[in-house]
């Protein structure tokens, strides 16, 4: 891999960072939504909801940065990927509508709370699945002719994309469950821990499946992972992933609070790094590299100034908001 | 050929539907965030609990409106790519960065501080909480700044170059792009519109409770504050709208021709058509009621100034006249009705009858949703009025759409329509339910959980109907009708 550090590369890493931040932060929100039906109606559900109520909106904003950033920095990629995965994107957006309003509505209307709880779960599940399948559709390649999507209606629907979709659901469930291990106590925490173990195994199996599939899917991908010298760059990723997976399973079998969450993030980080190695330097495989799709230098510089100034501030006040609501979620919720 | 046309029309309907629904919420939350900041500031300054009560009363409503604005807004940020991918590719280098700035400087600010604003009063203390409220309010304004800059650039594009690959590329100066010719006018007009919209919702809520109990001090305060806004801001808005119209005349003359219903040019002073029915077949306005030369007076400040009409514009560059003509009149009509309510409230204050004049309260109640209608009518005027272009005089709407087939766009449109009516219908219902309850001393804030008694510090709880949150809809709906 030759990496020229130019503006386009910097922007590719900024978008990757936004996507990673989104997937981790909204990942645990969506994961709690996915796991919601397994929680007891009443205090357990309320506490799970309260643990994310103050932060979910900020978490979701990273999705807008990922989408908006892609539009700004790689407009051609944005213009190709969204029509190619049209039904998935629409499904994701509608899922996020249900998920988002359920945060407010379930408290306003106890008579219909179970419906809004179902909307919370359904919306989270659909959004997670659609995001994972979109990722899969991107990795398996998108046909582009004359700066437009040139494939057909259901190119995004394959066994591979189903696998990446399920993998994403499992990862989100793992993040959600380990977040709750951290934020809850007592019986609810035990419950979250047992969910986290199941989610961890599901995640590992599905991540393994996606990785194997990647190697067999595409000759270029396989070459990247299996031949020298590329293998020296690539090999540490699966090895570190395995080390973290073992640490995570150990942390879940003893009485740890925050450690499983951080290890889940690390696990996920290496999963994404693996996908990064697989895709590089394409933003839309197999045809468009990041340089093909990049916005002109003037746009890149203008935005880079904005990112350089605002990103430290965003991280600082986001961290502060998390700090304000630190600690275990109390029975009565926030008020 | 026909299929392509249908997919385009469906995509246009979808954008119009999703953006209209979306804008209702920011139109309210931009104003409400500022109102909440004012209320909390007054509470900190004066120490009077009535301001805190009103703050908490509207905070619950804000939480719902804001959530609806967020989820419908995320849809918008992806609509450009899903349905208008050609536009995204061609215009992305210019408008993409402006939208990225909106995310970086506004969305994160609002979302980051919203949690503290809603739930953090007892955790961070009064002053930091007020700072969080201010950040949310400022965030809503910054958001309006960037997105209106984008929209304005599409109306009055400047400062761009055309690249070898057909993309519009930024020129030397981003300043020129951001502060394009129509932007300052559109920003002022839209933000004031949001304030007025909120003022009339708040005023309508106050009027409703005054009609039921004119001694309710909280309702009085609410009504009085809203009527000051109406009296002061409605005239400013009419002035700002006039300036915006003159700017449009300079940069997008055919939009003004459609607004005015001027099919023909008038070399010796154009009439102001108050009402009439635009007839695009015959290219005239039927049954027109007009004031001679008044249009020239308004637009050119000269009775006899010549004004060009749509006859000077090629047919394939004319906007649809009927829609623009009517939506413009609806907006202006509501603007003057708002001015009337504001003036009436001043007169009532002068006669010391502000809280004691049921007819005024009824009128204010009727006007409560008028701001939403006016802002939508205004947007329809400006967006339909720039057709057939999506980027004025540069890119036709017909050339901007995604390569999608009609059934795909039709299916997603249907899904949006069903989901939006169900979800946002429910949300509006919850807001109306909260507004239906009279504001009172010891108002609750936003609470989470009905598992046990919840007390906001230093405040005696009201009579307990539901364990926990008295602002929720009762579990039993029959109880609801009995209870009132």
Interface residues (C-beta under 8 A of the other chain):
Chain A: X42 X43 X46 X47 X49 X50 X53 X54 X55 X57 X58 X60 X61 X63 X64 X65 X67 X68 X69 X71 X72 X73 X75 X76 X78 X79 X80 X81 X82 X83 X86 X87 X89 X90 X93 X94 X96 X97 X98 X100 X101 X103 X104 X105 X107 X108 X109 X110 X111 X112 X147 X148 X149 X150 X153 X295 X296 X298 X299 X302 X303 X306 X307 X310 X311 X314 X317 X318 X321 X324 X325 X331 X332 X333 X334 X335
Chain B: X63 X64 X66 X67 X68 X70 X71 X72 X73 X74 X75 X77 X78 X80 X81 X82 X85 X86 X88 X89 X91 X92 X93 X94 X96 X97 X99 X100 X101 X102 X103 X104 X105 X107 X108 X109 X110 X111 X112 X113 X114 X115 X116 X118 X119 X120 X122 X123 X124 X135 X163 X165 X167 X169 X170 X174 X402 X403 X404 X405 X408 X411 X412 X415 X416 X419 X420 X423 X426 X427 X430 X433 X434 X445 X446 X447 X448 X449 X450 X451 X452 X454 X455 X456 X466 X469 X471 X472 X473 X474 X475 X476 X477
